[in-house]
Amino acid sequence: QVQLVESGGGLVQTGGSLKLSCAASDSTFSSSAMAWFRQPPGKEREFVGGIDWSGSKTFYQDSVKGRFTFSRDNAKNTVYLQMNSLKPEDTAVYYCTNYPSMDYWGRGTSVTVSS
């Protein structure tokens, strides 16, 4: 069964940057759109945005537009989330999933933005 593994989280100061990765164990999702979600502490999981199979189309939640950028490398079975100008409200566990079916999820990677 294909697995998704997120990595790259950590502690960063307000205004800082992080780049998250989501690696698939095989090429199952190379022809699939992928999405990122996040779950802030004590809150429900929320949609961040996603990227189509080719990487040519992306879509973002309004709160991250202009600060977050999705990309992918299908040769490496990996999608990326570049996060810039981070804010404390971006603190969350970040997950990737295949989209729109969302039947595979990673375990997430934690991002903490200190003020």
C-alpha positions in Angstrom: 0.0 0.0 0.0 1.3 3.4 -0.9 2.5 5.6 1.9 2.9 9.3 2.2 5.5 10.8 4.5 5.7 14.5 5.3 8.9 16.1 6.6 10.5 19.5 7.0 8.5 20.9 9.9 10.1 22.6 12.9 10.2 25.7 15.0 10.6 29.0 13.2 10.2 32.7 14.1 7.6 35.0 12.7 8.6 36.0 9.3 10.7 32.9 8.7 10.5 30.2 6.1 10.2 26.5 5.9 9.9 24.0 3.1 7.8 20.9 3.7 8.1 17.7 1.6 5.6 15.0 1.1 7.2 11.8 -0.3 5.1 9.0 -1.7 6.5 5.4 -1.5 5.8 4.8 -5.2 4.6 6.6 -8.3 0.9 6.0 -7.6 0.2 9.7 -7.3 2.3 11.0 -10.2 -0.9 11.5 -12.2 -3.0 12.8 -9.3 -3.5 16.2 -7.9 -2.2 16.5 -4.4 -3.4 18.7 -1.5 -2.1 20.0 1.7 -4.2 20.4 4.9 -3.2 21.6 8.3 -4.6 21.2 11.8 -3.9 24.0 14.3 -3.8 23.1 18.0 -7.2 22.5 19.3 -8.9 23.1 15.9 -10.2 21.1 13.0 -8.2 20.2 10.0 -8.4 22.8 7.3 -7.6 22.9 3.6 -4.5 24.8 2.6 -4.4 24.2 -1.1 -3.2 21.9 -3.8 -1.4 21.2 -7.0 -2.5 19.4 -10.1 -0.7 16.3 -11.4 1.7 18.3 -13.7 2.5 21.1 -11.3 1.2 23.7 -13.7 -1.9 24.6 -11.7 -2.1 25.4 -8.0 -4.8 26.7 -5.7 -4.5 28.2 -2.3 -6.6 29.1 0.7 -6.9 32.9 0.9 -4.9 33.1 4.1 -1.8 31.7 2.5 -1.9 33.2 -0.9 1.3 35.0 -1.7 3.1 33.3 1.1 2.9 29.6 0.3 4.0 27.9 -2.9 3.3 24.4 -4.0 5.5 22.4 -6.3 6.2 18.8 -7.2 8.8 16.6 -8.7 7.1 13.5 -10.1 10.4 11.8 -10.8 11.0 11.8 -7.1 7.3 11.1 -6.2 7.4 14.2 -4.0 5.4 17.3 -3.5 6.6 20.4 -1.7 5.2 23.3 0.3 7.4 26.4 0.5 6.1 28.6 3.3 7.4 32.1 3.6 6.5 35.1 5.8 5.2 32.7 8.4 2.8 33.8 11.1 2.0 32.4 14.5 -1.4 31.4 13.0 0.3 29.1 10.6 1.3 26.9 13.6 -0.2 23.5 12.9 0.4 19.9 11.9 0.6 19.8 8.1 -0.6 16.8 6.1 -0.6 15.9 2.4 -3.1 13.8 0.6 -4.2 12.7 -2.8 -6.8 14.9 -4.2 -9.8 14.9 -4.6 -10.3 11.4 -3.3 -8.2 12.0 -0.1 -8.0 8.3 0.7 -4.3 8.4 1.6 -2.8 10.6 4.3 0.6 11.0 5.8 1.1 11.3 9.6 1.9 15.0 9.3 4.8 17.2 10.2 4.5 19.8 12.9 5.2 23.5 12.2 5.5 26.0 15.1 5.8 29.7 14.4 6.9 31.7 17.5 6.0 35.3 17.9 
